[in-house]
């Protein structure tokens, strides 16, 4: 018997089957664990391990199998062993794990993928679920053009409290009014019962607030794009080829075509393939020359290359095809010459697998803030400069909630 473990992956369908051959011992258990973690990261939440070729299973191997079973079950997936060799069956029966790890083998779906309605757009599969009827109410607060001249004053500061189904992006700070916040105003995302912003005081450490008891997240906003109401659609998207990624403008187009909406708010939780964006390193108050050379090099943080690949992101944005005169100053063209406009802020977290079929954006948002540490907040850009331009942010896979507005 060779002292190795061979892992072979079958063609993916609704389930992903993996064939194992050889020894699943302490030497190879970590390798299998990393391999399975990678599959989950790529979006395979239904895993079937064919154990017919496994001649030896140690306690270390059992620990990995049980650990993966618990992790995948926790996120609403399937993890099951099939066609156990005698060696594997005897060991699992002796330790009392046989029934747990072999229950739930799908039957008809093993070889025939279930039919589902979806759209294929730019090499990605978009699946749509209708959640509710009605529209969101959008409120535009302040004058975003004052960012260019650092012309914001105490008169522009507006305190906003956030509850469930209340979302916003803009420039603001957590604190006690203008005087307290004037050295820290930066990009923020309000995500219902969670709020995060990046102070512009040079600390580069995002701060956040989540609803706890009677405490509700509150921001001092210099300007804001707000939306209130429930999301009408939940759209999952994943690549048809595992190595593919989708840029933000094509993702927004896919969400538009899948939902049938041309004006909408979107909340996307997705794995990043690389973010392109900027954040303030000085507050836009008191006439500071933030965007003039050479001050811009100190006052604005730009990504020098696509940042945070393989990280998990929450992006909140507003998209509009041919926006009206009131909305247009708050948005930017998705690409040079486009009639579609967008404004997106993104919060970055370490990657973790999330529940696949959770319909509530709020639950996933709170879970991320409670179980992880936000790494950064960025205003996403389309860097279309010739030769040196970085392009735009790209994503691997994820889920989006859409709220339509007129």
N, C-alpha and C positions, 0 to 999 in steps of 0.2 A: 504494500500500500504506500503510495507516494505521500509525503508529508506536506500536502498543499490542499488548498480549496479553490476549485474552479467555479467562477460565477458566470452564468450565461443568461442574457436577457432576451425574452421573446419579443416579437413585434407588439408594440403597445396597442391596446384597445380600451374598452371600458375598464378592464383590469390589466395590471402589468404583472406578467408571470416571470419569475426568476428561477432558473434551474441551478441547483448546487450539486457539486460532485467533489468528493474527497473528505477531508477532516475539518470539522468545525470545532477547533480547539482554541486554547488561549492565544496561540500564535496567529490565528486567522480570524478570531472573533472581532477584533477591532477593525480589521479590513472590511468585513461584512457590514459592520455597524456604519462605517463611513459611506459605504456604497448605498445602503438603504436610505441614509440621511440625504444623500444626493438625489435619489429618486423622488423623495418627498419634496425636496426643494424645487425640483423641476416640475412638480405638479402631479406626480403619481401618488394618489391617496388610497388606492385600492391595490394592495400587494398580495400576490399568491406565491409562496415559496415551494417549489417542487423539491422534495427531500429524498427522492428515490435513489439518488447517487451518493448520499452522505453515508460514509461507512463508520464514522465515529463522531459522537457529540459529547463534549465535555461540559462541566458546570459553567465555564466561561461562555461557551456557546449558548447554553440555555439562558443565561443572564441577558445576553444580547437579544435573543428572540423574545423573551418576556418584556424587556424594556421597549423594544420596537412595537410590540403588540399594544402596550399601554399608551405609547405616544400617538400611534396612528388612530387608535380607538378614541382618544381624547379629542382629536380634531375631526371626528365623524367619518373616518375612513374605514378600510377593511384590511386586516392583516391576518392571514391564515396559512397554515401548512397543509400540503396535499401529498399524496402518494409517498408516505413515510417508509423508509427502509426499516428492516427489522431492528437494526441497531438504534435508530432514532426512536422508533415506537416504544421499544422496551425501556429506554432511559426516561422518556417523557412520562410514561405510565408510572414508573417507580417514583418519580418526583411529584406526581399529581398534576402535571401540566398538559397531559395529552388532550383532554376534552376542550380545555380553554383555547389551545392553539390550533385546533382542527375544526372548531365549530364555525359555520357560516360560509362554507365553500359555495360560491354561486354555481348554479347549474346551467340554465339556458344561456346565461351571459358569458360563460367561459369562452365560447368560440364564436358567438354572434354578438356583435356590438349592438346595444339597444338603439333604436331610432330616436333621434332628437332633432328639433328644429334649431338651426343656427345659420349665421352668415359667415362666409369666408371673406375676409377683407385684408389685403396686403399681407397674406401669409399667416393670418391669425384667425382663430375661430372665436366668434362672439356669440354668446348665448344670452337670451333676454328673458327676464321674468318680470311680469307686471305686478307691482306691489299695491298701487293705489291710484285713484283718479284725482283730478284737481291739479292746481298749480301752486308753486311757491310764490310768495311775495318778496320782491327784491327792493331793497332800500339803498340808496347811494348817499353816503355821508362825507362831507368835506370836499376839498379841492385837491386832487392828486397832483396837479401841475405845480403846486407849491413845493413839492419835493425837489424840483429842479433848482429852485432858488433858495431853498431852506427858509421859506417865508412863513412857516407855521408859527403861530403865537398862542397864547393862553386862550384866546377866543375860539380857536379851532379845536381845542381839546373837548372830547365828548365821552362821558362814561357810559359803557354799554355792559349790561349784565346778560349772561347767556344761560338759557335753559335748554332742555332737549328740543330738537328740531329747529334750532337757531344757529346759523352758520355765518362765518364772515372771514374775510382776509383784508389786510390793509397795513398801515403803519400805526403802531401803538406800543403801550408799555403797561405792565402791572405796577400799580402804585397808587399814591394819594394825590392825584391831580397833576397839573402841568409842571409846577415848580419841582415837585418830587421826581417827575419822569423825564424832564427835559434833557437830561444827560444820557438817557437810555432808550429812547424811542427806536423801534426796529420793526422788522417784518413779523406779522402774527397770523395765526390760523385759529379761528374759533370753531370748534367741532361739537357743538351741542354742549354737553356737560364736561368738556375738556377744552382747555385753552393753552396755547403755547406761543411764545415769542422769543426772538433773539435780541438781547440787549445790544445797543450800539456803543457801549462804553468801553469796548476793547476786551471784555472778558471772554467773548466768543462762546459762552456757555448758555444754552437756551434755558429759560425759566418757564414754568407752567403752573396751572391751577386746574384742579378737577373738583367736581361737585362732591362735597363731603358733608353730610348732615344738612344744616341750613346754609352752609357756605356755598355760594354760587360763583363760578368764574366771572371775572370782571376785567375789562380792559379800558385804558384811557386811549382813545383812538383819535389820531389826527385826521385820517381819512379812512373810509371803510366801504367795502362792498358786502352787503348783508343779504341773507336769504332766510325766510322763515316758512316752515311748512314741512310736509312729509315727502319723502322721495317716491317717485312714481314707478321707477324701474330699477332693477338690479341686474347688471350685466357682467358676466364673467368673460374673461378673455385669456387665451393661451395660444402659444405658437403651434403651427402644424409641424414644424421642425424644431427640436428642443433647443438648438443653438441660436434660434432667431430672437430678435428683439424688435420693438416697435417704437418709433419716435413719437413725441407728444402730439404733433399735429395730426399724424395718421391715427393715433389712438383716439383723439377727439373726433376725427371724422368717422371712425368706426363706431363710437358711442352715438354720434348723431344719426348715422344710417340705421343702426340697430334699434334705437329708441324711436326713430322717426321725428326727432325734435331738432329744431335749428337754433333755439335759445334755451340754454339749460345750465344749471349748477351741477357740478360733478364732484363727488368724493371718491377718490380712488385709493385703495390699499393694494400695493403691488411691490414686487421685487424689482429693484432698480438694476439696469444694465449700465448706468452711468448718468449722473445728473449734471446739467449745465445751468448755472445760475449765479446769483449775486446776493449779497446782504450788506446792510449798512454797517460801517465801522465808526460812524459819527452820526449824531442825530440831525435831522433836517430842520433845525431851528436857528434863530439868531443870525441868519444870513451867511452861514458857513458855505464856502465854495466847494461843495462836495464833488461836483462833476467837472471841475476845471483842472487842467493839467498844470502843475504836477500833483495837486492836492488829491486828485482822484485815486492815486496809487495808495494813499494812506487811508482814505475815507470810505472806500468801497472795496469789499471783498469779492473778487471774481474767482470762479473755478478756473484754474489754469489748464485743466484737463477734465474729461468727464469723471465726476467724483462719485464715491459711495457705490461702486458696483457690488452686487450681491447683498445689498442691505434692503431692509423693508422700509417702505415709504407710505406716508399718508399725504395725499395731495388733494387740496381743495381748490377748485377753479370755477371760473365763469366763462362760458363760451357763447358766442352770438354770431350768427350769419347776418351781415349787414346791420350792425347795431344802430340804434337811434342816436340822436345828437346828445342825449343825456348820458347814455351808457358809454358811448364811444371813448370819451376821455379817460375812462377807468381801465380800458383794455388796450391791447396791442395786436397787430396782425399776427396770425399764427405763422406766417412766412411772408417774405417780401412780396408785395403785390396782391396778397390774398384779400378776399372780401370777408373772410372769417376772422374773428377777433377772439382773444383769449387773455386771461390773467390767472396765474396759478402760483400758489405757494405750497411748499412741500416740507414736511417734517420727516427726519431720518431716524430710524431705529435699527439696532442689530437685528439680523434676520431671525425669524422664528416661524414655524409652520402654524397656520391659523385654521380654525374650524372651516371646513370647505363649504358647507351649505348654510352658514349663519346668514339669516336674512336681515338682521339688525346691524346697521353700520355703527350705531351708538355702542352696542355691546363690545364690538371688536375694538373700537377706539379706546374705550375705557380699559379694556383688557391690556392693550399695548402700554398705556400710560402707567397702569398699576403693576405690570410685570416686567417692564423694561425701562431703559433710560434713553430719552431723546438725545440724539447726537448733534443735530444741526437743523436749522431752518433756512430755506432758500427761496428766493423769488426766482422761478424758472424762466430762462431766457432762450431765445433762438439766436445764437451767435452766427450770423450769416456773413461775416467778413470774408472777403476773398482770401484764399490761401491759408490765413491764420485762424479762421473761424472754427469753433469747436462744434458747430451744428446745434443740436438741441438734445434735451434729456430723452433717454430711451428706457423702456421697461420690458421685462421678461414675461410676466404673467400676473394676473391679479383679478380684482373684482371692483366694479364701479357702481355707485348709486347715483341715479339721475333725478334731478328735480327740474321740471320744466317751468318756464316763465314766458310771458309775452313781452 
